[in-house]
Structures are given as C-alpha cells and as structure tokens.
C-alpha cells in the first residue's frame, strides 16, 4: 500500500532563510506527487504537483520540489522564506492505478521567526 | 470562480446523534472526494464519487458512515450514532476529472461531546 512520511513535525526558520521540507513515499511504480499548504481556518491549497517529465517542478509562491526516484523522495524547497509562509505543509501521493485516492503525510508545521 | 464550499463550518453534537455534512463542489467538476482529518494528522481518504455513483468507498470506517451525491453535484456525508472518536475536520474536494488535481474546501469541524 502507498504511504507518505514527513519526518519533521515542526520546523522553525528565520525569515529570509532557505527552507527544505522532506517527504518520502512508498509506492512501487511512479506515483503522482503533490504538495499542499494549509493555513489556519483555510482549506488545503495546491502548491505544486509532479506527474511525469522534468523532475524539478515549480509551484506557486516561489516553491519548488524535486522528485528523486532513487530516494523515493519529493522534497519541497524555497530559497527565501517569508513570514506569510508560516502554515502546515502536506505531501500527498496518488497511485497511478488508483489516482482518485490520495495518501497524505502527517504534515510539517512551519514557523517563521522575524 | 467559486471554490469548493462546505456547510456547516462547525458542528457540535452529542454522542449518539445523527449528523449531515454538505459539500458543494466547483461547478462542472465530475469527481468529488471526502476526507477526514484528525488532530495532528494528514487527511485520510473516505470516499470518492464519479458523477452520482460512489466509485470507491473503501475508506469509510464503518457502516455508520454513508455519503450520497444524488444529482452528481452536491454531496452529503451522513454519520449515524456519532461517537466521540468521530470528532475531526471533514474535508471535501472536487476535480474536473478523476485524474485531475483535487481542490479542497475549508472543511467542517465536527465535535462529538
């Protein structure tokens, strides 16, 4: 069965510093991969997605992620964090043979220090 | 355009009661999904509709949970004989096709006392 691991429950970075949030998945074939962000009281917003092709994908708000098959990873990065990026981030995988069922990680809560 | 909407935003009920949670998907989206998000966890898949039919209900935890989508648009998640363990945020998402990106609503926070 598919599963997603986000090893960092909480991360704190200073405003302007770089950010990397880790995501590892378990799936036999090439998965569909997503990063969502959830701000308090808000719904999940899609940041970016990987289906195929270029393994480095660009998303909204200056985020990018890189799919590394050899490491079963899909880490999220941002070169310079803004205070408004403080939120909870979820990695998700959709199986290629059952795309409609997403499996989510348990999330990483990002705090941004001024 | 309008996103996915869910009502109510908050629902408090007593153990043993029946509740209904409503989801209005984005207009024209044929696929609709329900997830449950417990405190400190990521969303957990419950059920997926393609049109009016439940194409995959493998995530429903037991027979107290039921969902319908009679006209292929609005969906209602129904929970009978609520238990304290049902307390969670219930999220709805929709997508244009079943292989497209899912767009999420703000959720309904259900509290069972």
Boltz contact constraints between the chains, C-beta under 6 A:
constraints:
  - contact:
      token1: [A, 43]
      token2: [B, 104]
      max_distance: 6.0
  - contact:
      token1: [A, 43]
      token2: [B, 105]
      max_distance: 6.0
  - contact:
      token1: [A, 43]
      token2: [B, 106]
      max_distance: 6.0
  - contact:
      token1: [A, 44]
      token2: [B, 104]
      max_distance: 6.0
  - contact:
      token1: [A, 46]
      token2: [B, 101]
      max_distance: 6.0
  - contact:
      token1: [A, 90]
      token2: [B, 42]
      max_distance: 6.0
  - contact:
      token1: [A, 99]
      token2: [B, 99]
      max_distance: 6.0
  - contact:
      token1: [A, 100]
      token2: [B, 48]
      max_distance: 6.0
  - contact:
      token1: [A, 100]
      token2: [B, 98]
      max_distance: 6.0
  - contact:
      token1: [A, 101]
      token2: [B, 45]
      max_distance: 6.0
  - contact:
      token1: [A, 104]
      token2: [B, 42]
      max_distance: 6.0
  - contact:
      token1: [A, 104]
      token2: [B, 43]
      max_distance: 6.0
  - contact:
      token1: [A, 105]
      token2: [B, 42]
      max_distance: 6.0
  - contact:
      token1: [A, 106]
      token2: [B, 41]
      max_distance: 6.0
  - contact:
      token1: [A, 106]
      token2: [B, 42]
      max_distance: 6.0
  - contact:
      token1: [A, 107]
      token2: [B, 42]
      max_distance: 6.0
